[in-house]
Amino acid sequence: MTNATSTTAERGHLAGRREWTAFVVLLLPLLLVSMDISVLFFAIPAIDRDLAPSATQQLWIFDVYAFALAGLLITMGSLGDRIGRRKLLLLGAVAFSAASVAAAYATSPEMLIAARALLGIGGATLMPSTMGLVRNMFRDERQRGRAVGIWSGAMAGGIALGSVLSGLMLEHFWWGSVFLINVPAMVLLLVLVPVLVPEFKDPEPGRFDFLSVPLSMGSVLPVIYGIKESAAHGLDVRNGLIIAAGLLIGWFFVRRQRRHADAMISRELFRDRGFSVGIGLNALAAFAMMGSSFFTTQYLQSVLGMGTMEAALWSLAPSLAVGAAAPTATAIAQRTDRVRVICAGFVIAAAGFAVLALTGTDSLALLLTGCAVMSCGIVTVMALVSDLALSTAPPEKAGMAASLLETGQEFGGATGMALLGAVATAIYTADMPDSAPEAARKTLAGAVATGDGSLIPVGREAFVHSMQYASMTGAALLLVGAVLAATLLRRSAKAGAGTAEAAAREEMALTN
């Protein structure tokens, strides 16, 4: 059955109270995985005191979670389609709970790094499973669009909530408590999911392509690692070679997917151009979302002089608007033209960046307004293009479709931090006087650390100037995204209409 006919056949199957209750339960792992991205922001000083990790170990404590998550998304999406998305979700919940306990009671940096890696592996099972199950439970287009909108808003909110919640926990408990938050929620998930969530899997999955597992990891991990290192330390020969190695392995991976009979990624997913366009636009939205975080948190702490907890609470404020943006956007898109709403989302996000470009050295209101407007536009895009990509995918391939969306999002986010961070760093360094200490010329935090009353204001001015240029770069790229969305999605819609007509003619011929 073609995608067009399967979509037609699904219309009219409305989800009831049971499905919506199950959906609320499925938001639990999404929130936890999102929160674990930022939960260590406040805990790291206490971890330093207790475990005394080296500088390299500290970086791995932060990054190994995201690396394991990104590297295994494609594998776990394929595995969920084969063994069942609900089964994979439950296995992931057990792994996530065990890893959370291990991280909470870690007695050495090595143990904490290993536990964080296991958390990433568990997270890689949870993300595609939940989104794949949403695709299967909500077969009506309007209901699915509403659910994906809520899902996108919850994911964005979880990242902001993680740092605040960890700060509140650390005021009353030891650093391991930030990991134990996961355990009660996962126990609740293990109890309710078997009762509320039906099982879905591919009835004819074919053989599992074991060779594609290391190829997918070898293509994703070096590229993301190289991009992250470039964002932190600049693009040098070493990082360039790491990225090039990942791209080379990626070429072999794609070549295998095109030629192998039982490829990990089904070629059927890409028959509808809307799927690949949706992944690309979703990655661009993630580029803007994560790229902006490179300088907004630094602005609150190093320019306005806020403490970490105060900065985290203020950074949570734009999320209040984001929570309503995605469901509202999906409702509007269902009544008007989805392509226009996606384009409007890009333009709104660009307007938010434009507001950020107006900030001075004492512009908290402008910063929060810009972040709120930008985030509303980005979440609008992410919700609608995610629903677009999922709706074009065959239901039996929903797990793989979700994992590709998430992987594209990881690539986009890492690239956004690297590119906008590089723009900001270049402008900041150029604006700082040559006589300033090297650390002060590299980062604003380095300038603040000098304690020099004459140098710190110069550093703040240079940082704001760099933030303005990075914001203008982000705004320009988002406007390009609006043009691409208008062009590519229109072409995809015309191609889809042709496929639907052909499928209808084929069905009529078979009936006659």
C-alpha positions as CSV (number, residue, x, y, z in Angstrom):
1,M,0.0,0.0,0.0
2,T,1.4,3.4,-0.8
3,N,1.8,6.3,1.6
4,A,-1.1,8.1,0.0
5,T,-3.6,5.3,0.4
6,S,-2.5,4.5,3.9
7,T,-3.0,8.1,4.9
8,T,-6.4,8.0,3.3
9,A,-7.3,4.8,5.1
10,E,-6.4,6.3,8.5
11,R,-8.8,9.2,8.3
12,G,-11.8,9.0,10.5
13,H,-10.1,6.8,13.2
14,L,-10.4,9.1,16.1
15,A,-8.4,8.6,19.3
16,G,-10.4,8.5,22.5
17,R,-9.8,9.1,26.2
18,R,-7.6,6.1,26.5
19,E,-5.2,7.2,23.8
20,W,-5.0,10.8,25.2
21,T,-4.3,9.4,28.7
22,A,-1.6,7.2,27.2
23,F,-0.2,10.3,25.5
24,V,0.1,12.1,28.8
25,V,2.1,9.1,30.1
26,L,4.3,9.1,27.1
27,L,5.3,12.8,27.8
28,L,7.1,11.6,31.0
29,P,10.1,10.0,29.3
30,L,10.2,13.0,26.8
31,L,10.5,15.5,29.7
32,L,13.1,13.4,31.5
33,V,15.3,12.9,28.4
34,S,15.1,16.7,27.7
35,M,15.8,17.6,31.3
36,D,18.9,15.4,31.5
37,I,20.5,17.5,28.7
38,S,20.7,20.5,31.2
39,V,20.4,18.9,34.6
40,L,24.1,19.1,35.4
41,F,24.4,22.8,35.0
42,F,24.3,23.5,38.7
43,A,25.4,20.1,40.0
44,I,29.0,20.2,38.5
45,P,30.6,22.3,41.3
46,A,29.3,19.8,44.0
47,I,30.5,16.9,41.8
48,D,33.9,18.5,41.5
49,R,34.2,18.7,45.3
50,D,33.1,15.0,45.9
51,L,34.6,13.2,42.9
52,A,37.4,15.5,41.9
53,P,37.3,14.8,38.1
54,S,40.0,16.1,35.8
55,A,39.1,18.8,33.3
56,T,38.8,16.1,30.6
57,Q,36.6,13.9,32.8
58,Q,34.4,16.9,33.6
59,L,33.8,17.5,29.9
60,W,32.9,13.8,29.3
61,I,30.5,13.8,32.3
62,F,28.7,16.6,30.4
63,D,28.9,15.3,26.8
64,V,28.8,11.5,26.9
65,Y,25.1,11.6,27.5
66,A,24.4,13.6,24.3
67,F,26.9,11.5,22.3
68,A,25.4,8.2,23.3
69,L,21.9,9.5,22.6
70,A,22.8,10.9,19.2
71,G,24.9,7.9,18.1
72,L,22.2,5.3,18.8
73,L,19.0,7.0,17.7
74,I,19.0,5.4,14.2
75,T,19.8,1.9,15.6
76,M,17.1,2.2,18.3
77,G,14.5,3.5,15.8
78,S,15.1,0.4,13.6
79,L,15.1,-1.9,16.6
80,G,11.8,-0.6,17.9
81,D,10.1,-1.1,14.5
82,R,11.3,-4.8,14.7
83,I,10.7,-5.9,18.3
84,G,7.9,-3.4,19.1
85,R,8.0,0.2,20.1
86,R,6.2,-0.3,23.4
87,K,8.7,-3.2,24.3
88,L,11.7,-1.0,23.5
89,L,10.2,1.9,25.5
90,L,9.8,-0.4,28.6
91,L,13.4,-1.8,28.2
92,G,14.7,1.8,27.8
93,A,12.8,2.9,31.0
94,V,14.4,0.1,33.0
95,A,17.9,1.0,31.6
96,F,17.2,4.7,32.3
97,S,16.1,4.0,35.9
98,A,19.2,1.8,36.6
99,A,21.5,4.4,35.1
100,S,19.9,7.2,37.1
101,V,20.5,5.2,40.4
102,A,24.1,4.4,39.3
103,A,24.8,8.1,38.5
104,A,23.3,9.3,41.8
105,Y,25.5,7.0,43.8
106,A,28.6,7.2,41.6
107,T,31.8,7.0,43.7
108,S,34.3,8.0,41.0
109,P,34.4,10.1,37.8
110,E,34.7,7.0,35.7
111,M,31.6,5.5,37.3
112,L,29.6,8.7,36.7
113,I,30.8,8.9,33.0
114,A,29.7,5.2,32.5
115,A,26.3,5.9,34.1
116,R,25.8,9.0,32.0
117,A,26.6,6.9,28.9
118,L,24.0,4.4,29.9
119,L,21.5,7.2,30.4
120,G,22.2,8.3,26.8
121,I,21.6,4.7,25.6
122,G,18.3,4.6,27.5
123,G,17.4,8.0,26.1
124,A,18.0,6.8,22.6
125,T,15.4,4.1,23.1
126,L,12.8,6.5,24.7
127,M,12.8,9.3,22.1
128,P,12.0,7.4,18.9
129,S,9.7,5.0,20.7
130,T,7.5,7.7,22.2
131,M,7.2,9.7,18.9
132,G,6.6,6.5,16.9
133,L,3.8,5.5,19.3
134,V,2.3,8.9,18.9
135,R,2.3,8.4,15.1
136,N,0.5,5.0,15.6
137,M,-2.0,6.0,18.3
138,F,-3.2,9.1,16.6
139,R,-4.3,8.1,13.1
140,D,-6.5,11.1,12.5
141,E,-4.5,13.9,10.9
142,R,-5.9,16.7,13.1
143,Q,-5.5,14.8,16.4
144,R,-1.9,13.7,15.4
145,G,-1.0,17.3,14.6
146,R,-2.3,18.4,18.0
147,A,-0.4,15.7,19.8
148,V,2.9,16.4,18.0
149,G,2.5,20.1,18.8
150,I,2.2,19.3,22.5
151,W,5.1,16.9,22.2
152,S,7.3,19.6,20.7
153,G,6.4,22.1,23.3
154,A,7.1,19.6,26.1
155,M,10.5,18.8,24.7
156,A,11.5,22.5,24.5
157,G,10.2,23.2,28.0
158,G,12.0,20.1,29.4
159,I,15.4,21.5,28.4
160,A,14.7,24.8,30.2
161,L,13.1,23.1,33.2
162,G,16.1,20.7,33.8
163,S,18.5,23.4,35.0
164,V,15.9,25.1,37.3
165,L,14.8,21.8,38.8
166,S,18.4,20.7,39.5
167,G,19.1,24.1,41.1
168,L,16.1,23.7,43.4
169,M,17.0,20.1,44.3
170,L,20.6,21.1,45.1
171,E,19.4,23.7,47.6
172,H,18.1,20.8,49.8
173,F,19.8,17.6,48.8
174,W,23.2,16.2,47.6
175,W,24.1,16.3,43.9
176,G,23.0,12.8,43.2
177,S,19.4,13.8,43.8
178,V,19.2,15.5,40.4
179,F,19.4,12.0,38.8
180,L,17.0,10.3,41.2
181,I,14.2,12.6,39.9
182,N,14.0,10.1,37.0
183,V,13.2,7.0,39.0
184,P,9.7,7.6,40.3
185,A,8.6,8.8,36.8
186,M,10.1,5.8,35.2
187,V,8.4,3.4,37.7
188,L,5.1,5.1,36.9
189,L,5.8,4.6,33.2
190,L,6.5,0.9,33.7
191,V,3.2,0.5,35.5
192,L,1.0,2.5,33.2
193,V,2.4,1.9,29.7
194,P,1.5,-1.9,29.5
195,V,-2.1,-1.0,30.6
196,L,-2.7,2.1,28.4
197,V,-0.4,1.9,25.3
198,P,-0.9,-0.8,22.6
199,E,2.0,-2.5,20.9
200,F,3.0,-1.5,17.4
201,K,5.7,-3.0,15.2
202,D,6.5,-3.7,11.6
203,P,4.8,-7.0,10.6
204,E,7.5,-7.7,8.0
205,P,10.7,-6.1,9.3
206,G,13.2,-8.3,7.4
207,R,16.6,-9.3,8.9
208,F,18.4,-6.8,11.2
209,D,21.4,-5.2,9.5
210,F,24.0,-5.5,12.2
211,L,26.8,-4.0,10.1
212,S,24.8,-0.7,9.8
213,V,25.0,-0.3,13.6
214,P,28.7,0.6,13.8
215,L,28.5,2.4,10.5
216,S,25.6,4.7,11.8
217,M,27.5,5.4,15.0
218,G,30.7,6.0,13.2
219,S,29.1,8.5,10.9
220,V,27.1,10.4,13.6
221,L,29.5,10.5,16.6
222,P,32.6,12.0,14.9
223,V,30.7,14.7,13.1
224,I,28.8,15.8,16.2
225,Y,31.9,15.6,18.4
226,G,34.0,17.5,15.8
227,I,31.3,20.2,15.6
228,K,31.0,20.5,19.4
229,E,34.8,20.8,19.8
230,S,34.9,23.4,17.0
231,A,32.2,25.4,18.8
232,A,34.3,25.3,22.0
233,H,37.8,25.7,20.8
234,G,37.6,26.7,17.1
235,L,37.9,24.7,13.9
236,D,41.4,23.3,13.6
237,V,43.1,20.5,11.6
238,R,42.3,17.9,14.3
239,N,38.6,18.7,14.4
240,G,38.4,19.0,10.7
241,L,39.8,15.5,10.3
242,I,37.4,14.1,12.8
243,I,34.4,15.6,10.9
244,A,35.8,14.4,7.6
245,A,36.2,10.9,9.0
246,G,32.6,10.9,10.1
247,L,31.4,12.1,6.7
248,L,33.5,9.4,5.0
249,I,31.9,6.7,7.2
250,G,28.5,8.3,6.5
251,W,29.1,7.9,2.8
252,F,29.6,4.2,3.3
253,F,26.6,4.0,5.5
254,V,24.3,5.7,2.9
255,R,25.8,3.5,0.2
256,R,24.8,0.4,2.2
257,Q,21.3,1.7,2.8
258,R,20.8,2.2,-0.9
259,R,22.1,-1.2,-1.9
260,H,21.4,-3.7,0.9
261,A,18.2,-5.8,0.7
262,D,17.5,-5.5,4.4
263,A,18.9,-2.0,5.0
264,M,18.5,-0.4,8.4
265,I,16.8,2.7,6.9
266,S,14.0,1.8,4.6
267,R,14.1,3.5,1.2
268,E,10.3,3.6,1.3
269,L,10.6,6.5,3.8
270,F,12.1,8.8,1.2
271,R,9.6,8.1,-1.6
272,D,7.7,11.2,-0.4
273,R,9.8,14.3,-0.6
274,G,7.9,15.8,2.3
275,F,9.8,13.4,4.6
276,S,13.3,14.5,3.7
277,V,12.2,18.2,3.5
278,G,10.7,17.9,7.0
279,I,13.9,16.5,8.4
280,G,15.9,19.3,6.9
281,L,13.7,22.1,8.1
282,N,13.5,20.5,11.6
283,A,17.3,20.5,11.7
284,L,17.4,24.2,10.7
285,A,14.9,25.0,13.5
286,A,17.2,23.1,16.0
287,F,20.1,25.0,14.6
288,A,18.5,28.3,15.6
289,M,17.2,27.0,19.0
290,M,20.6,25.7,20.2
291,G,22.6,28.3,18.5
292,S,20.9,31.1,20.4
293,S,21.5,29.3,23.7
294,F,25.3,29.8,23.1
295,F,25.1,33.5,24.0
296,T,21.8,34.1,25.9
297,T,22.8,32.2,29.0
298,Q,26.2,34.0,29.0
299,Y,24.4,37.3,28.6
300,L,22.4,36.7,31.8
301,Q,25.3,35.7,33.9
302,S,28.4,37.6,32.5
303,V,26.7,40.8,31.2
304,L,23.9,41.3,33.7
305,G,25.9,39.6,36.5
306,M,23.2,37.2,37.6
307,G,23.9,34.1,39.7
308,T,23.3,30.7,38.1
309,M,20.0,30.1,39.8
310,E,18.6,33.6,39.0
311,A,19.8,33.2,35.4
312,A,18.1,29.8,35.1
313,L,14.8,31.1,36.4
314,W,14.8,34.0,34.0
315,S,15.7,31.7,31.1
316,L,12.6,29.7,32.0
317,A,10.3,32.7,31.4
318,P,10.2,32.4,27.5
319,S,9.1,28.8,27.9
320,L,5.8,29.9,29.2
321,A,5.0,31.3,25.8
322,V,6.5,28.3,24.0
323,G,4.1,25.9,25.8
324,A,1.1,27.5,24.0
325,A,2.8,28.2,20.7
326,A,3.0,24.7,19.2
327,P,-0.6,23.6,19.9
328,T,-1.9,27.0,18.7
329,A,0.2,26.7,15.5
330,T,-1.1,23.2,14.7
331,A,-4.7,24.4,15.2
332,I,-4.1,27.3,12.8
333,A,-2.4,25.1,10.3
334,Q,-5.4,22.7,10.3
335,R,-7.7,25.5,9.4
336,T,-5.5,27.3,6.9
337,D,-2.5,26.3,4.8
338,R,0.3,24.4,6.7
339,V,3.0,25.6,4.4
340,R,2.1,29.2,5.1
341,V,2.2,28.6,8.9
342,I,5.6,26.9,8.6
343,C,6.9,29.9,6.7
344,A,5.4,32.3,9.2
345,G,7.1,30.3,12.0
346,F,10.5,30.9,10.3
347,V,9.7,34.6,9.9
348,I,8.6,34.9,13.5
349,A,11.8,33.2,14.7
350,A,13.8,35.5,12.5
351,A,12.0,38.5,14.1
352,G,13.0,37.1,17.5
353,F,16.6,37.1,16.5
354,A,16.2,40.6,15.2
355,V,15.0,41.7,18.6
356,L,18.0,40.0,20.2
357,A,20.2,42.0,17.8
358,L,18.9,45.2,19.5
359,T,20.0,44.3,23.0
360,G,22.5,46.5,24.8
361,T,24.5,45.8,28.0
362,D,21.4,46.3,30.2
363,S,18.4,44.9,28.2
364,L,16.8,42.1,30.1
365,A,13.4,42.9,28.8
366,L,14.6,42.9,25.2
367,L,16.5,39.6,25.7
368,L,13.5,37.8,27.1
369,T,11.1,39.2,24.5
370,G,13.5,38.2,21.7
371,C,13.9,34.7,23.2
372,A,10.2,34.3,23.6
373,V,9.3,35.4,20.0
374,M,12.2,33.3,18.5
375,S,11.2,30.2,20.5
376,C,7.6,30.5,19.6
377,G,8.5,30.6,15.9
378,I,11.0,27.7,16.2
379,V,8.6,25.4,18.1
380,T,5.9,26.2,15.5
381,V,8.2,25.1,12.7
382,M,9.4,22.0,14.6
383,A,5.9,20.9,15.5
384,L,4.5,21.2,12.0
385,V,7.5,19.8,10.1
386,S,7.7,16.9,12.5
387,D,4.0,16.1,11.9
388,L,4.6,16.4,8.2
389,A,7.5,13.9,8.2
390,L,5.7,11.4,10.4
391,S,2.5,11.6,8.4
392,T,4.3,10.8,5.1
393,A,6.0,7.8,6.7
394,P,4.3,4.4,6.6
395,P,2.9,3.5,10.1
396,E,5.1,0.4,10.3
397,K,8.2,2.6,9.9
398,A,7.2,5.2,12.5
399,G,10.1,4.4,14.8
400,M,12.8,4.8,12.2
401,A,11.1,8.0,10.9
402,A,11.1,9.4,14.4
403,S,14.8,8.5,14.9
404,L,15.8,10.2,11.7
405,L,14.0,13.4,12.8
406,E,15.8,13.3,16.2
407,T,19.2,12.6,14.6
408,G,18.7,15.6,12.2
409,Q,17.8,17.7,15.2
410,E,21.0,16.7,17.0
411,F,23.0,17.6,13.9
412,G,21.2,20.9,13.5
413,G,21.7,21.9,17.2
414,A,25.4,21.1,17.2
415,T,25.9,23.0,14.0
416,G,24.0,26.0,15.3
417,M,26.1,26.2,18.4
418,A,29.3,25.9,16.3
419,L,28.4,28.4,13.6
420,L,26.8,31.1,15.6
421,G,29.3,30.6,18.4
422,A,32.1,31.0,15.8
423,V,30.6,34.2,14.5
424,A,30.2,35.6,18.1
425,T,33.7,34.5,19.1
426,A,35.3,36.2,16.0
427,I,33.6,39.5,16.6
428,Y,34.3,39.4,20.4
429,T,38.0,38.8,19.8
430,A,38.3,41.5,17.2
431,D,36.7,44.0,19.5
432,M,38.9,43.3,22.5
433,P,42.1,45.4,22.8
434,D,45.4,43.6,22.0
435,S,46.7,44.6,25.4
436,A,44.1,42.5,27.2
437,P,45.1,39.1,28.7
438,E,44.7,36.2,26.4
439,A,41.9,34.6,28.5
440,A,40.0,37.9,28.4
441,R,40.3,38.1,24.7
442,K,38.9,34.6,24.2
443,T,35.7,34.8,26.4
444,L,33.8,37.3,28.4
445,A,34.0,34.9,31.4
446,G,37.8,35.3,31.1
447,A,37.5,39.1,31.1
448,V,35.2,39.0,34.2
449,A,37.7,36.7,36.0
450,T,40.5,39.3,35.7
451,G,38.6,41.6,38.1
452,D,39.9,44.5,36.1
453,G,37.3,47.3,36.5
454,S,38.3,49.0,33.3
455,L,38.5,45.8,31.2
456,I,35.2,44.2,32.2
457,P,32.9,46.9,30.7
458,V,34.9,46.7,27.5
459,G,34.4,42.9,27.5
460,R,30.7,43.3,28.0
461,E,30.4,45.7,25.1
462,A,32.4,43.4,22.9
463,F,30.2,40.4,23.9
464,V,27.0,42.3,23.2
465,H,28.4,43.4,19.8
466,S,29.2,39.8,19.0
467,M,25.8,38.7,20.1
468,Q,24.2,41.2,17.8
469,Y,26.1,39.9,14.8
470,A,25.4,36.3,15.6
471,S,21.7,37.2,16.0
472,M,21.6,38.9,12.6
473,T,23.3,35.8,11.1
474,G,20.6,33.6,12.7
475,A,17.8,35.8,11.4
476,A,19.2,35.7,7.9
477,L,19.4,31.9,7.9
478,L,15.9,31.6,9.2
479,L,14.6,33.8,6.4
480,V,16.4,31.5,4.0
481,G,14.5,28.7,5.8
482,A,11.2,30.4,5.1
483,V,12.0,30.6,1.4
484,L,13.1,27.0,1.3
485,A,10.0,25.9,3.1
486,A,7.8,27.8,0.6
487,T,9.6,26.3,-2.4
488,L,10.3,22.7,-1.4
489,L,7.0,22.0,0.5
490,R,5.0,23.3,-2.5
491,R,6.8,21.0,-4.8
492,S,6.4,18.1,-2.3
493,A,2.6,18.9,-2.1
494,K,2.3,18.7,-5.9
495,A,4.3,15.5,-6.0
496,G,2.1,14.1,-3.3
497,A,-1.1,15.1,-5.1
498,G,0.2,13.2,-8.1
499,T,0.9,10.1,-6.1
500,A,-2.5,10.2,-4.5
501,E,-4.2,10.5,-7.9
502,A,-2.2,7.5,-9.1
503,A,-3.1,5.5,-6.0
504,A,-6.8,6.3,-6.4
505,R,-6.7,5.2,-10.1
506,E,-4.9,2.0,-9.1
507,E,-7.5,1.3,-6.4
508,M,-10.4,1.9,-8.7
509,A,-8.8,-0.4,-11.3
510,L,-8.4,-3.2,-8.8
511,T,-12.0,-2.7,-7.6
512,N,-13.4,-2.9,-11.1
